[in-house]
Amino acid sequence: MRQFFCHWQRQAAHQPSLAYISKVETYDEIYIRGLHQHDQVTEISLVMDGSGQYFIRDSYFNVTQQDAVAINAGRLHSEGAILPSICIGIRTPNLIAGTTYPVFQFTATEFNTMTRIGQLAFELLQQEDIAAHQLASNLILTSLVPYFQEKAVTGKTMTTTTPFIVQRAKNYIDQHFHDAINITKVCQELAISHTYLDKQFQENMAIKPIKYLTSRRVGEAQRLLINQPDLSLTQVSLMVGITNVNYFQRIFKNFAGVSPQRFRTLLITA
């Protein structure tokens, strides 16, 4: 996987601009992406091969080759095992309505049109010339985004049926994962038993709360490793609520399939 950031931005800060483009090829080393969110960036992922599940907000969504996934800024998500894809980050609050089903299917012709535009913009970002970055941003904003919005049709809407207790536990973890908490602490705060929370999480989220907490921490650590490459592993570990850097490295590798050092290497763009 390689990710290139766009160094050109529109003069008016409120106007959309290209933030980055990531590309994963079929031969790239596979890793698991943890739960994370981009507060000011909306993503479009064009899935070029394979199939899997994305977790977005509170639900799992099946994705497969020739799908496009739109994830508005500020929305918690995880791509699981990263599929071969082109992921385009745009500085804008949203591209779709908040309740719109985020997975869109396209014809082969429509999908190829978008991937060609995305590939060209990706190649332009590899150049250091600011004019090339401006052209990449213009390609995405004036060609790909309008085309996506015109062709993206779905009759589905997102629905949430997560039980109240599971939602409360998720919210608590999301708000406090950067503190030195554990699931026992979560249960104490919610006045419920560990066994009951495990059962409810497993039935409604298909994972146990400890894995949700780990995914939240690893996902945030991955975001920090990408966006703040100067941070040491100790700093990253402390920022996601883990005081022992050796333990942090162990759970990161067990979850993601690669070490934090290797993950950072995979995102090197030069």
C-alpha positions as CSV (number, residue, x, y, z in Angstrom):
1,M,0.0,0.0,0.0
2,R,1.2,3.5,-0.8
3,Q,-0.4,6.8,0.3
4,F,0.3,10.2,-1.2
5,F,-0.9,13.4,0.4
6,C,-2.0,16.4,-1.7
7,H,0.0,19.5,-0.9
8,W,-2.2,21.9,-2.7
9,Q,-5.4,23.2,-1.1
10,R,-8.0,25.7,-2.2
11,Q,-7.5,29.2,-0.9
12,A,-11.0,29.2,0.7
13,A,-10.7,26.8,3.6
14,H,-14.4,25.9,3.4
15,Q,-14.2,24.7,-0.1
16,P,-13.6,20.9,-0.7
17,S,-10.0,19.9,-1.7
18,L,-8.2,16.6,-2.2
19,A,-6.4,15.4,1.0
20,Y,-4.8,12.1,-0.1
21,I,-5.1,9.0,-2.3
22,S,-4.1,5.5,-1.1
23,K,-3.7,2.5,-3.4
24,V,-3.6,-1.1,-2.4
25,E,-2.6,-3.7,-5.1
26,T,-3.3,-7.4,-5.1
27,Y,0.4,-8.1,-4.4
28,D,0.6,-5.8,-1.4
29,E,1.1,-7.1,2.1
30,I,-2.2,-7.6,3.8
31,Y,-3.0,-6.1,7.2
32,I,-6.1,-5.4,9.3
33,R,-7.3,-1.8,9.7
34,G,-8.7,-1.0,13.1
35,L,-11.6,1.3,13.9
36,H,-10.9,5.0,13.2
37,Q,-12.4,8.2,11.9
38,H,-11.3,11.2,10.0
39,D,-12.8,14.3,11.5
40,Q,-12.4,16.6,8.4
41,V,-12.0,14.1,5.6
42,T,-14.6,12.1,3.7
43,E,-13.4,9.0,1.9
44,I,-14.4,7.2,-1.3
45,S,-13.0,3.7,-1.7
46,L,-13.1,2.0,-5.1
47,V,-12.8,-1.8,-4.5
48,M,-10.9,-3.3,-7.4
49,D,-10.7,-6.9,-6.3
50,G,-11.9,-9.4,-3.6
51,S,-14.7,-9.2,-1.1
52,G,-15.0,-8.5,2.6
53,Q,-16.9,-6.5,5.2
54,Y,-16.6,-2.9,6.2
55,F,-17.8,-1.7,9.6
56,I,-19.4,1.7,9.4
57,R,-20.9,3.5,12.3
58,D,-22.8,0.6,14.0
59,S,-23.2,-2.0,11.2
60,Y,-21.3,-4.4,8.9
61,F,-21.6,-4.0,5.2
62,N,-20.6,-6.6,2.6
63,V,-18.4,-5.1,-0.2
64,T,-17.1,-6.7,-3.3
65,Q,-15.2,-6.0,-6.5
66,Q,-16.6,-3.0,-8.5
67,D,-18.2,-1.5,-5.4
68,A,-17.6,2.1,-4.2
69,V,-17.8,2.9,-0.5
70,A,-18.5,6.5,0.7
71,I,-17.7,7.3,4.4
72,N,-18.5,10.8,5.5
73,A,-16.1,12.7,7.8
74,G,-16.4,11.9,11.5
75,R,-17.9,8.5,10.9
76,L,-16.3,5.6,12.7
77,H,-15.3,2.8,10.4
78,S,-13.0,-0.1,9.7
79,E,-12.2,-1.8,6.4
80,G,-11.0,-5.0,8.1
81,A,-8.5,-6.8,5.9
82,I,-7.6,-4.2,3.3
83,L,-8.9,-5.1,-0.1
84,P,-7.2,-4.0,-3.4
85,S,-8.6,-0.6,-3.8
86,I,-8.1,3.1,-4.5
87,C,-9.1,5.2,-1.4
88,I,-9.6,8.9,-2.0
89,G,-9.7,11.3,0.9
90,I,-11.5,14.7,0.3
91,R,-11.6,17.6,2.8
92,T,-15.4,18.0,3.0
93,P,-18.0,17.1,5.6
94,N,-19.9,14.6,3.5
95,L,-20.6,13.3,0.0
96,I,-23.8,11.3,0.8
97,A,-26.8,11.9,3.1
98,G,-26.2,10.7,6.7
99,T,-28.7,7.9,6.5
100,T,-27.8,6.7,2.9
101,Y,-26.5,3.2,2.6
102,P,-22.8,3.7,2.0
103,V,-22.0,0.9,-0.4
104,F,-22.7,1.6,-4.1
105,Q,-22.6,-0.9,-7.0
106,F,-21.6,0.3,-10.5
107,T,-21.5,-1.1,-14.0
108,A,-18.0,-2.1,-15.3
109,T,-17.9,0.9,-17.5
110,E,-18.8,3.3,-14.7
111,F,-16.4,1.7,-12.3
112,N,-13.5,1.8,-14.8
113,T,-14.1,5.4,-15.5
114,M,-13.7,6.3,-11.8
115,T,-10.7,4.1,-11.3
116,R,-9.0,5.6,-14.3
117,I,-9.5,9.1,-12.9
118,G,-8.3,8.0,-9.4
119,Q,-5.2,6.3,-10.9
120,L,-4.3,9.4,-12.9
121,A,-4.7,11.6,-9.8
122,F,-2.7,9.1,-7.8
123,E,0.2,9.3,-10.3
124,L,0.1,13.1,-10.2
125,L,0.4,13.1,-6.4
126,Q,3.7,11.2,-6.7
127,Q,5.3,14.3,-8.3
128,E,6.7,17.0,-6.1
129,D,5.4,19.7,-8.5
130,I,2.6,21.7,-6.7
131,A,0.9,22.2,-10.1
132,A,0.6,18.4,-10.5
133,H,-1.1,18.3,-7.1
134,Q,-3.5,21.0,-8.1
135,L,-4.3,19.1,-11.2
136,A,-4.9,15.9,-9.1
137,S,-7.3,17.8,-6.8
138,N,-9.2,19.3,-9.8
139,L,-9.5,15.9,-11.4
140,I,-11.1,14.4,-8.3
141,L,-13.3,17.4,-7.5
142,T,-14.5,18.3,-11.0
143,S,-14.5,14.9,-12.6
144,L,-14.7,11.9,-10.2
145,V,-16.9,13.4,-7.5
146,P,-19.7,14.7,-9.8
147,Y,-19.6,11.4,-11.8
148,F,-19.8,9.4,-8.5
149,Q,-22.7,11.5,-7.3
150,E,-24.5,11.2,-10.6
151,K,-24.2,7.4,-10.9
152,A,-24.4,6.4,-7.2
153,V,-27.9,5.3,-6.8
154,T,-29.3,3.2,-3.9
155,G,-32.7,2.7,-2.6
156,K,-31.4,1.6,0.8
157,T,-31.0,3.6,4.0
158,M,-28.9,2.8,7.0
159,T,-30.8,1.5,10.0
160,T,-29.5,1.0,13.6
161,T,-30.9,-1.7,15.8
162,T,-28.1,-1.9,18.3
163,P,-29.4,-2.5,21.8
164,F,-29.1,0.4,24.2
165,I,-26.6,-1.3,26.5
166,V,-24.3,-2.2,23.7
167,Q,-24.5,1.4,22.3
168,R,-23.7,2.8,25.8
169,A,-20.7,0.5,26.1
170,K,-19.5,1.4,22.6
171,N,-19.9,5.1,23.3
172,Y,-17.9,4.7,26.6
173,I,-15.1,2.9,24.8
174,D,-15.1,5.4,22.0
175,Q,-14.8,8.3,24.5
176,H,-12.2,6.7,26.8
177,F,-10.1,4.3,24.8
178,H,-7.2,6.7,25.0
179,D,-7.3,6.3,28.8
180,A,-5.9,3.3,30.7
181,I,-9.3,1.6,30.8
182,N,-10.3,-2.1,30.5
183,I,-13.6,-3.9,30.1
184,T,-13.9,-4.4,33.8
185,K,-13.9,-0.6,34.1
186,V,-16.5,-0.3,31.4
187,C,-18.8,-2.8,33.2
188,Q,-18.4,-0.9,36.5
189,E,-19.3,2.4,34.8
190,L,-22.4,0.8,33.3
191,A,-23.3,-1.2,36.3
192,I,-23.5,-4.5,34.4
193,S,-21.7,-7.8,34.6
194,H,-18.7,-8.7,32.3
195,T,-20.5,-11.9,31.2
196,Y,-23.7,-10.0,30.2
197,L,-21.7,-7.4,28.2
198,D,-19.7,-10.1,26.5
199,K,-22.9,-11.9,25.5
200,Q,-24.7,-8.7,24.2
201,F,-21.7,-7.6,22.2
202,Q,-21.1,-11.0,20.7
203,E,-24.8,-11.3,19.7
204,N,-25.1,-7.8,18.2
205,M,-21.5,-6.9,17.1
206,A,-20.1,-10.3,16.3
207,I,-17.1,-9.5,18.5
208,K,-16.4,-9.2,22.2
209,P,-16.0,-5.8,23.8
210,I,-12.3,-6.4,24.4
211,K,-11.8,-6.8,20.7
212,Y,-13.8,-3.7,20.0
213,L,-11.5,-1.8,22.5
214,T,-8.4,-3.3,20.9
215,S,-9.7,-2.3,17.4
216,R,-10.3,1.2,18.6
217,R,-6.9,1.6,20.0
218,V,-5.1,0.0,17.1
219,G,-7.1,1.9,14.6
220,E,-6.2,5.2,16.3
221,A,-2.6,4.1,16.5
222,Q,-2.6,3.4,12.7
223,R,-4.1,6.9,12.1
224,L,-1.3,8.5,14.2
225,L,1.4,6.4,12.5
226,I,0.2,7.7,9.1
227,N,-0.6,11.3,9.9
228,Q,2.2,12.0,12.4
229,P,5.2,10.0,11.3
230,D,7.5,11.9,13.7
231,L,5.8,10.4,16.8
232,S,7.7,7.6,18.6
233,L,6.1,4.3,19.3
234,T,6.1,5.2,23.0
235,Q,4.2,8.4,22.3
236,V,1.7,6.6,20.1
237,S,1.2,3.9,22.7
238,L,0.5,6.5,25.4
239,M,-1.9,8.4,23.2
240,V,-4.1,5.2,22.8
241,G,-4.2,4.4,26.4
242,I,-1.4,1.8,26.7
243,T,1.5,2.6,29.1
244,N,3.7,-0.3,28.2
245,V,5.1,0.1,24.6
246,N,6.1,-3.6,24.4
247,Y,2.6,-4.6,25.2
248,F,1.3,-2.1,22.6
249,Q,3.6,-3.6,19.9
250,R,2.4,-7.1,20.8
251,I,-1.4,-6.3,20.6
252,F,-0.9,-4.2,17.5
253,K,0.8,-7.1,15.6
254,N,-1.7,-9.7,17.0
255,F,-4.6,-7.5,15.7
256,A,-3.2,-6.0,12.5
257,G,-1.0,-8.8,11.3
258,V,2.0,-6.5,11.1
259,S,4.1,-4.7,13.7
260,P,3.6,-0.9,14.1
261,Q,7.1,-0.4,12.6
262,R,6.2,-2.5,9.6
263,F,2.8,-0.7,9.2
264,R,4.6,2.6,9.1
265,T,7.0,1.2,6.4
266,L,4.1,0.1,4.3
267,L,2.8,3.7,4.1
268,I,6.1,5.2,3.1
269,T,5.5,7.2,-0.1
270,A,9.1,7.7,-1.3
